[in-house]
Amino acid sequence: MQMTLEVILLPVSDVDRAKEFYRDKVGFHVDLDGEVMEGVRIVQLTPPGSGCSIALVDGLQVPTGTPQPGTYHGMQLCVTDAKAAHEELTARGLDVTEPQQFAPQDGATFMYFKDPDGNGWAIQEYRRRETEPLHQVLAQLSAE
């Protein structure tokens, strides 16, 4: 059996404020914004080039429990050039830390930001993705 991780419900206190933040400051694409069933609005956003989206929800009861805004930490985005990403994100008004290199190898440089509710994100520089996009690597692995 194969499974794919495609959507993460992200707890926020104000869907419109979060939509604006992720669209305008982080650069996510708005895939969906609408009432999917009576009283339930979903805004789904996807980082450029990603196979996984976030969903901001209002009015949805989650059977396994309802996460609280500001309690998600450790979500991670990958970029091929941390310095260029930092420049672009700060130009959009995102309060993101300076890139910090923890070791010399590829994948060891990170920067961090929080959304308006305090949900925490890491951005990892992974230069290898320039020549080996994740979707190609996964396709090769599944063919083996």
Backbone as numpy.savetxt, mean C-alpha at the origin, in Angstrom:
# Nx Ny Nz CAx CAy CAz Cx Cy Cz
-3.34 -26.19 -4.49 -4.19 -25.01 -4.49 -3.29 -23.77 -4.49
-3.60 -22.84 -5.36 -2.91 -21.56 -5.37 -3.81 -20.50 -4.77
-3.20 -19.54 -4.10 -3.93 -18.41 -3.53 -3.19 -17.14 -3.87
-3.93 -16.06 -4.00 -3.32 -14.76 -4.22 -3.83 -13.79 -3.17
-2.95 -12.94 -2.70 -3.35 -11.86 -1.80 -3.65 -10.66 -2.68
-4.89 -10.22 -2.71 -5.28 -9.17 -3.64 -5.85 -7.92 -2.97
-6.45 -8.06 -1.79 -7.06 -6.90 -1.14 -6.86 -6.99 0.37
-6.48 -5.87 0.96 -6.37 -5.77 2.41 -7.33 -4.68 2.86
-8.25 -5.03 3.77 -9.15 -4.03 4.34 -8.35 -3.19 5.32
-8.31 -1.90 5.09 -7.51 -1.00 5.91 -8.45 -0.16 6.78
-8.34 -0.29 8.10 -9.25 0.45 8.97 -8.90 1.94 9.04
-9.87 2.78 8.71 -9.71 4.23 8.78 -10.95 4.84 9.41
-10.80 6.03 9.96 -11.94 6.69 10.60 -12.74 7.56 9.64
-12.13 7.97 8.54 -12.79 8.84 7.57 -12.38 8.38 6.17
-13.30 7.70 5.48 -13.00 7.11 4.18 -12.60 8.18 3.17
-13.30 9.30 3.13 -12.97 10.35 2.16 -11.58 10.94 2.40
-11.25 11.19 3.65 -9.93 11.73 3.99 -8.84 10.73 3.60
-9.06 9.45 3.90 -8.08 8.41 3.57 -7.95 8.24 2.05
-9.07 8.29 1.34 -9.03 8.18 -0.12 -8.17 9.30 -0.70
-8.40 10.51 -0.25 -7.62 11.66 -0.73 -6.13 11.48 -0.41
-5.84 11.03 0.80 -4.45 10.83 1.21 -3.75 9.81 0.32
-4.35 8.62 0.18 -3.70 7.56 -0.60 -3.64 7.89 -2.09
-4.63 8.58 -2.61 -4.63 8.97 -4.02 -3.64 10.10 -4.28
-3.76 11.18 -3.51 -3.00 12.40 -3.82 -1.58 12.42 -3.27
-1.38 11.88 -2.08 -0.05 11.95 -1.47 0.79 10.71 -1.72
0.16 9.54 -1.73 0.93 8.31 -1.92 0.93 7.88 -3.39
-0.08 8.29 -4.15 -0.11 8.00 -5.58 -0.83 6.73 -5.99
-1.68 6.19 -5.10 -2.44 5.00 -5.43 -3.53 5.36 -6.45
-3.92 4.38 -7.26 -5.00 4.55 -8.23 -6.32 4.15 -7.59
-7.37 4.96 -7.80 -8.70 4.62 -7.28 -9.36 3.67 -8.27
-9.57 2.43 -7.84 -10.18 1.42 -8.70 -11.70 1.40 -8.58
-12.18 1.69 -7.39 -13.60 1.57 -7.10 -13.95 2.53 -5.98
-15.07 3.20 -6.11 -15.62 4.02 -5.03 -17.12 3.98 -5.17
-17.76 3.20 -4.34 -19.20 3.13 -4.45 -19.83 2.27 -3.38
-21.15 2.33 -3.37 -21.92 1.52 -2.45 -22.10 0.15 -3.09
-21.48 -0.86 -2.51 -21.50 -2.20 -3.10 -22.71 -3.02 -2.65
-23.28 -2.61 -1.54 -24.55 -3.15 -1.06 -25.15 -2.07 -0.17
-26.40 -2.16 0.13 -27.06 -1.10 0.87 -26.31 -0.78 2.16
-25.90 0.49 2.29 -25.24 0.97 3.49 -23.76 0.64 3.59
-23.18 0.04 2.56 -21.76 -0.33 2.60 -21.04 0.32 1.43
-20.13 1.23 1.75 -19.31 1.89 0.73 -17.89 1.32 0.80
-17.35 1.03 -0.37 -15.98 0.55 -0.46 -15.21 1.43 -1.43
-14.03 1.86 -1.01 -13.09 2.55 -1.88 -11.87 1.65 -1.98
-11.62 1.16 -3.18 -10.46 0.28 -3.39 -9.40 1.05 -4.16
-8.16 1.02 -3.64 -7.04 1.72 -4.25 -5.87 0.76 -4.44
-5.13 0.95 -5.53 -4.01 0.07 -5.83 -2.75 0.88 -6.08
-1.63 0.51 -5.45 -0.36 1.15 -5.77 0.00 0.87 -7.23
0.60 1.82 -7.93 0.98 1.59 -9.33 1.87 0.35 -9.46
1.49 -0.56 -10.34 2.28 -1.77 -10.59 2.02 -2.91 -9.63
1.12 -2.73 -8.67 0.89 -3.76 -7.65 -0.24 -4.70 -8.02
-0.14 -5.92 -7.52 -1.21 -6.89 -7.66 -2.09 -6.97 -6.43
-1.83 -6.12 -5.45 -2.61 -6.10 -4.22 -3.11 -4.69 -3.96
-4.35 -4.58 -3.54 -4.99 -3.30 -3.28 -5.33 -3.14 -1.81
-5.66 -1.92 -1.43 -6.25 -1.69 -0.11 -7.71 -1.33 -0.34
-8.54 -1.64 0.63 -9.95 -1.29 0.57 -10.29 -0.52 1.84
-10.82 0.67 1.64 -11.32 1.50 2.73 -12.81 1.26 2.77
-13.34 0.90 3.93 -14.75 0.53 3.99 -15.50 1.34 5.04
-16.76 1.55 4.74 -17.65 2.24 5.67 -18.94 1.43 5.73
-19.29 0.97 6.91 -20.54 0.26 7.09 -20.47 -1.24 6.93
-19.28 -1.80 6.74 -19.14 -3.23 6.56 -18.85 -3.91 7.90
-19.63 -4.92 8.20 -19.38 -5.73 9.39 -18.48 -6.89 8.97
-17.32 -7.01 9.58 -16.37 -8.08 9.25 -16.63 -9.25 10.21
-16.97 -10.41 9.68 -17.33 -11.55 10.55 -16.24 -11.97 11.54
-14.99 -11.74 11.21 -13.90 -12.19 12.10 -13.49 -11.12 13.10
-14.09 -9.94 13.03 -13.76 -8.84 13.93 -13.48 -7.57 13.15
-13.71 -6.46 13.78 -13.52 -5.18 13.11 -12.25 -4.52 13.61
-11.24 -4.38 12.74 -10.00 -3.73 13.16 -10.23 -2.24 13.40
-9.43 -1.68 14.27 -9.56 -0.27 14.63 -8.60 0.59 13.81
-9.04 1.78 13.40 -8.15 2.69 12.66 -6.85 2.94 13.43
-5.76 2.95 12.69 -4.46 3.24 13.29 -3.76 2.04 13.90
-4.34 0.84 13.75 -3.75 -0.34 14.38 -2.94 -1.21 13.41
-2.93 -0.87 12.13 -2.18 -1.66 11.16 -0.78 -1.07 11.01
0.22 -1.91 11.16 1.61 -1.49 10.99 2.36 -2.60 10.28
3.38 -2.22 9.54 4.21 -3.21 8.87 3.83 -3.47 7.43
2.84 -2.77 6.91 2.53 -2.92 5.49 3.71 -2.35 4.71
4.02 -2.97 3.59 5.25 -2.60 2.90 5.05 -2.44 1.40
5.57 -1.35 0.89 5.62 -1.09 -0.54 7.06 -1.25 -0.99
7.28 -1.60 -2.25 8.64 -1.71 -2.79 8.80 -0.76 -3.96
9.95 -0.12 -4.02 10.30 0.78 -5.12 11.70 0.40 -5.60
12.03 0.78 -6.84 13.35 0.45 -7.37 14.38 1.52 -7.06
13.94 2.70 -6.63 14.87 3.80 -6.34 14.31 4.62 -5.18
14.85 4.39 -3.98 14.33 5.06 -2.78 14.49 6.57 -2.84
15.63 7.04 -3.34 15.86 8.48 -3.40 14.84 9.16 -4.31
14.62 8.59 -5.51 13.64 9.15 -6.44 12.23 9.08 -5.86
11.90 7.95 -5.21 10.58 7.81 -4.60 10.40 8.84 -3.48
11.43 9.05 -2.68 11.36 10.03 -1.60 11.10 11.42 -2.16
11.81 11.78 -3.21 11.62 13.10 -3.83 10.19 13.27 -4.35
9.69 12.25 -5.03 8.33 12.33 -5.58 7.28 12.40 -4.47
7.43 11.57 -3.46 6.44 11.54 -2.38 6.45 12.83 -1.56
7.62 13.35 -1.27 7.66 14.61 -0.51 7.13 15.77 -1.35
7.34 15.73 -2.67 6.78 16.76 -3.55 5.25 16.72 -3.54
4.67 15.55 -3.30 3.21 15.42 -3.19 2.70 15.82 -1.81
3.63 16.08 -0.89 3.22 16.48 0.45 3.17 15.37 1.46
3.71 14.20 1.13 3.72 13.09 2.09 4.85 13.29 3.09
4.53 13.11 4.36 5.52 13.17 5.43 6.15 11.78 5.55
7.25 11.57 4.83 7.93 10.28 4.79 9.36 10.49 5.27
9.88 9.52 6.01 11.24 9.65 6.54 12.24 9.61 5.39
13.44 10.08 5.67 14.53 9.96 4.71 14.86 8.47 4.54
15.29 8.05 3.34 15.70 6.65 3.18 16.87 6.33 4.12
16.77 5.18 4.75 17.80 4.73 5.68 18.32 3.37 5.22
19.62 3.28 4.97 20.22 2.03 4.54 20.73 1.28 5.76
20.19 0.07 5.98 20.57 -0.74 7.13 21.74 -1.66 6.82
21.96 -1.97 5.54 23.06 -2.82 5.10 23.30 -2.50 3.62
24.46 -2.86 3.09 24.78 -2.48 1.71 24.02 -3.27 0.63
23.48 -4.43 0.94 22.83 -5.23 -0.10 21.49 -4.66 -0.52
21.07 -5.06 -1.72 19.77 -4.65 -2.25 18.67 -5.12 -1.31
17.71 -4.27 -1.05 16.61 -4.62 -0.18 16.79 -4.15 1.25
17.88 -3.48 1.54 18.17 -3.08 2.93 18.00 -1.58 3.18
17.34 -0.88 2.25 17.08 0.55 2.43 15.58 0.76 2.59
15.19 1.50 3.63 13.79 1.69 3.96 13.49 3.15 4.29
12.23 3.53 4.11 11.69 4.79 4.63 10.27 4.48 5.10
9.72 5.39 5.90 8.46 5.08 6.60 7.51 6.27 6.58
6.20 5.96 6.62 5.18 7.00 6.76 3.95 6.41 7.44
3.10 7.29 7.92 1.82 6.89 8.51 0.71 7.62 7.78
-0.46 6.98 7.73 -1.62 7.65 7.14 -2.27 8.54 8.20
-3.31 9.30 7.86 -3.91 10.22 8.84 -4.44 9.55 10.11
-4.73 8.25 10.06 -5.19 7.54 11.25 -4.06 6.93 12.06
-2.85 6.90 11.49 -1.71 6.32 12.19 -1.34 4.92 11.74
-2.01 4.39 10.70 -1.58 3.11 10.14 -0.19 3.29 9.54
0.73 2.36 9.84 2.12 2.54 9.46 2.57 1.73 8.27
3.34 2.38 7.40 3.85 1.78 6.17 5.36 1.87 6.12
5.98 0.88 5.48 7.39 0.92 5.13 7.48 0.95 3.61
8.49 1.62 3.11 8.80 1.58 1.68 10.23 1.04 1.58
10.37 -0.05 0.88 11.66 -0.73 0.73 12.21 -0.50 -0.67
13.47 -0.14 -0.72 14.13 -0.07 -2.03 14.57 -1.48 -2.39
14.09 -1.96 -3.52 14.46 -3.27 -4.02 14.77 -3.10 -5.50
16.03 -2.73 -5.78 16.46 -2.40 -7.14 16.27 -3.56 -8.11
16.31 -4.76 -7.62 16.15 -5.95 -8.46 14.82 -5.94 -9.22
13.81 -5.30 -8.68 12.50 -5.26 -9.33 12.53 -4.48 -10.65
13.56 -3.69 -10.88 13.70 -2.97 -12.14 13.81 -3.96 -13.30
14.56 -5.03 -13.10 14.77 -6.02 -14.16 13.97 -7.30 -13.94
13.49 -7.51 -12.72 12.72 -8.71 -12.40 11.43 -8.33 -11.68
10.43 -7.82 -12.43 9.15 -7.47 -11.79 8.54 -8.68 -11.09
7.91 -8.44 -9.97 7.37 -9.53 -9.16 6.43 -10.43 -9.95
5.57 -9.85 -10.78 4.62 -10.68 -11.52 5.34 -11.66 -12.45
6.50 -11.28 -12.99 7.27 -12.19 -13.84 7.90 -13.30 -13.01
8.44 -12.95 -11.86 9.04 -13.94 -10.97 8.00 -14.97 -10.54
6.81 -14.50 -10.17 5.75 -15.41 -9.73 5.26 -16.29 -10.87
5.19 -15.75 -12.07 4.78 -16.55 -13.22 5.79 -17.66 -13.50
7.07 -17.34 -13.38 8.10 -18.34 -13.59 8.03 -19.44 -12.53
7.82 -19.03 -11.27 7.73 -20.01 -10.19 6.53 -20.95 -10.37
5.41 -20.41 -10.80 4.22 -21.25 -10.94 4.34 -22.17 -12.15
5.19 -21.83 -13.12 5.39 -22.69 -14.29 6.31 -23.88 -13.98
7.07 -23.76 -12.90 8.02 -24.84 -12.56 7.35 -26.02 -11.92
